[in-house]
C-alpha cells in the first residue's frame, strides 16, 4: 500500500450502501460495482462509511461488504479505510480508520490502532485541528463541509474553502483533505486555495451515470459538458 499520505488523499471516495438507495437491486452490489469503476478510473483512497439511515444493520453483512471492498482495493493497490468501526478495521486488516469528533475519542483510537492503522480525523474548526495536531499518530485531517451536502443527516456547520487556508495559516502542517458537497463545478475553489492535499467525495461518484467522466471532471476541475 502507498504510504505517501498526501498522494493518497488526492481523490478520496467515501461511500456506504445508504448512498445507493437510487440503485435497482442489491445496494451492496451496487456499491461494489461503483467502487470497481472508481478504482479503475483513478481514485486514490476509499473509505467504507456504513452509517446514517438506510445503512446495513447486520454486523455480518457489514463485515462481508467490508471484506469485498478491501479485496477490490487490494487488487488496485489503493488504501482502504473504514469509518468509525475500529473493531472491524482491525479484524479484517484495513489500511486505516477514520473518525469524527463525536465518534470514539481519538485518544482511544490511537491506543487501539496506533502503529497498526493509518488514522484520519474529521475537523470543522481551526481549534479542532489544533487539538488534533498534538497527536503524531493522526495521519491527516478531513476538513469540511466545504459546501452544502445531503450525505449526512446532521452535517457540521459550513466550513467553506476558507477554513483550509485558516488551518494552514495557524501553522498546522498535517495533510488536509477537503470534504462536503464537492462537485465538478465547484472543485476549482478547493484547488485554488492551495491548502488542500486532496478532495473527498461521496454522492458525486455514488450517484454518477458515468463514473469515469465524473472522475476526470473532478481531477481537472472543469465539467466536460461546459467545456465543449
C-alpha positions in Angstrom: 0.0 0.0 0.0 1.3 3.5 -0.8 2.3 5.3 2.3 2.6 8.9 0.9 -0.4 10.3 2.7 -0.7 13.4 0.5 -0.8 11.4 -2.7 -3.3 9.0 -1.1 -5.7 11.9 -0.4 -5.7 13.2 -3.9 -9.1 11.8 -4.8 -10.7 10.1 -1.8 -14.0 8.3 -2.4 -16.3 7.6 0.6 -19.5 5.6 0.4 -21.8 3.1 2.1 -25.0 1.3 0.9 -27.1 4.2 2.1 -25.6 6.2 -0.8 -27.1 3.7 -3.3 -30.8 4.0 -2.5 -31.3 5.1 -6.1 -29.9 1.8 -7.4 -32.0 -1.1 -8.5 -31.5 -4.4 -6.8 -28.9 -5.2 -4.2 -27.3 -2.0 -2.8 -24.2 -3.7 -1.6 -23.5 -5.0 -5.1 -24.3 -1.5 -6.5 -21.6 -0.1 -4.2 -19.1 -2.7 -5.2 -19.8 -2.1 -8.9 -19.4 1.6 -8.5 -16.2 1.2 -6.4 -14.7 -1.1 -9.0 -15.3 1.6 -11.7 -13.9 4.3 -9.4 -10.8 2.3 -8.7 -10.2 1.6 -12.4 -10.5 5.3 -13.2 -8.1 6.7 -10.6 -9.5 7.2 -7.1 -6.6 7.2 -4.7 -8.3 6.0 -1.5 -11.6 4.5 -0.5 -13.5 4.7 2.8 -16.4 2.5 3.7 -18.8 4.7 5.6 -21.8 2.4 6.5 -23.7 5.0 8.6 -26.9 7.0 8.7 -30.4 5.9 7.9 -30.8 3.1 5.3 -27.4 1.6 6.0 -26.9 -2.1 6.8 -27.8 -3.1 10.3 -26.5 -6.7 10.3 -22.9 -6.9 11.5 -22.2 -10.0 9.4 -23.4 -8.2 6.3 -21.3 -5.2 7.0 -18.2 -7.3 7.5 -18.9 -9.2 4.3 -19.2 -5.9 2.4 -16.0 -4.5 4.0 -14.0 -7.6 3.0 -15.3 -7.3 -0.5 -14.3 -3.6 -0.7 -10.9 -4.5 0.8 -10.3 -7.1 -1.9 -11.1 -4.7 -4.7 -8.9 -2.0 -3.1 -6.0 -4.5 -2.7 -6.4 -5.5 -6.4 -5.9 -1.9 -7.4 -3.3 -1.1 -4.7 -5.4 1.6 -3.2 -5.7 2.1 0.6 -8.9 1.0 2.2 -10.3 2.9 5.3 -13.3 2.1 7.5 -15.3 4.9 9.1 -15.8 4.7 12.9 -15.6 1.0 13.4 -12.2 0.2 15.0 -13.0 -3.4 15.8 -13.9 -4.2 12.2 -11.0 -2.3 10.7 -8.6 -4.3 12.9 -10.3 -7.6 12.4 -10.2 -7.5 8.6 -6.8 -5.8 8.3 -7.9 -2.5 6.8 -5.3 0.1 6.0 -6.9 2.9 8.0 -9.6 4.1 10.3 -11.4 7.5 10.1 -13.2 9.0 13.0 -15.2 12.2 13.6 -15.4 14.5 16.6 -18.4 12.6 18.0 -17.1 9.1 17.4 -14.8 7.1 19.6 -12.4 9.5 21.4 -9.3 9.9 19.3 -7.1 9.1 22.2 -8.8 5.6 22.4 -8.5 5.2 18.6 -4.8 5.9 18.9 -4.4 3.5 21.8 -6.0 0.7 19.8 -4.8 1.5 16.3 -1.6 3.4 16.6 1.2 1.7 14.6 -1.4 -0.7 13.1 -3.6 1.5 11.0 -3.5 4.9 9.4 -5.7 7.4 11.3 -7.8 10.2 9.9 -9.8 12.7 11.9 -12.6 15.0 10.8 -12.3 18.6 11.8 -14.7 21.6 11.3 -12.7 24.4 13.0 -9.2 25.6 13.5 -9.4 24.8 17.2 -10.3 21.1 16.4 -7.3 20.9 14.0 -5.0 22.4 16.6 -6.1 19.9 19.2 -5.7 17.0 16.8 -2.2 18.3 15.8 -1.0 17.3 19.3 -1.2 13.6 18.3 1.6 12.5 16.0 -0.4 9.3 15.3 -3.1 11.2 13.4 -2.1 11.0 9.7 -4.5 13.5 8.2 -7.5 15.7 8.8 -10.7 15.7 6.9 -11.9 19.3 6.8 -15.5 20.3 6.0 -18.1 20.6 4.9 -16.8 22.8 2.1 -20.3 23.2 0.5 -23.9 22.2 1.5 -24.3 18.4 1.5 -27.0 15.9 1.9 -24.7 12.9 2.6 -25.0 13.4 6.4 -28.3 13.7 8.3 -26.8 16.3 10.6 -23.9 17.9 8.8 -21.5 20.2 10.7 -21.7 24.0 10.2 -20.4 25.0 6.8 -16.7 25.5 6.9 -16.1 26.6 3.4 -12.8 26.7 1.4 -11.5 29.5 3.6 -11.3 27.1 6.5 -8.5 25.2 4.7 -6.5 28.4 4.5 -7.2 29.3 8.1 -5.9 25.9 9.3 -2.7 26.3 7.2 -2.2 29.9 8.5 -2.5 28.5 12.0 0.7 26.6 11.4 -0.9 23.2 11.1 1.1 21.1 8.6 -0.7 17.7 8.7 -2.2 16.7 5.3 -5.7 18.0 4.7 -8.5 16.5 2.6 -11.5 18.7 1.8 -14.9 17.2 2.0 -18.6 18.1 1.7 -20.6 18.9 -1.3 -17.7 18.9 -3.7 -18.7 18.7 -7.4 -17.0 19.3 -10.7 -18.5 22.8 -10.9 -17.1 23.9 -7.5 -13.9 21.8 -7.0 -11.8 24.6 -8.5 -12.5 26.6 -5.4 -10.7 24.0 -3.3 -7.8 23.7 -5.7 -7.5 27.5 -5.8 -6.8 27.7 -2.0 -3.5 25.8 -2.4 -4.2 24.5 1.1 -5.7 21.1 0.5 -3.8 17.9 -0.3 -6.9 16.4 -1.9 -10.6 16.1 -2.1 -13.1 13.6 -0.6 -16.4 12.9 -2.3 -19.4 10.8 -1.8 -22.6 11.4 -3.8 -20.9 12.9 -6.9 -19.4 9.5 -7.6 -22.0 7.2 -6.0 -24.8 8.8 -8.0 -22.9 9.3 -11.2 -24.2 8.0 -14.5 -20.6 8.0 -15.9 -18.1 7.4 -13.1 -15.1 7.7 -15.5 -16.2 11.1 -16.7 -17.1 12.3 -13.2 -13.6 11.4 -12.0 -12.0 13.2 -15.0 -14.0 16.3 -14.2 -13.0 16.2 -10.5 -9.4 15.9 -11.4 -9.4 18.7 -14.0 -11.8 21.0 -12.0 -13.9 21.6 -15.2 -17.2 19.9 -16.1 -16.7 18.4 -19.6 -20.1 19.4 -20.8 -19.4 23.0 -20.0 -16.0 22.9 -21.8 -17.3 21.8 -25.1 
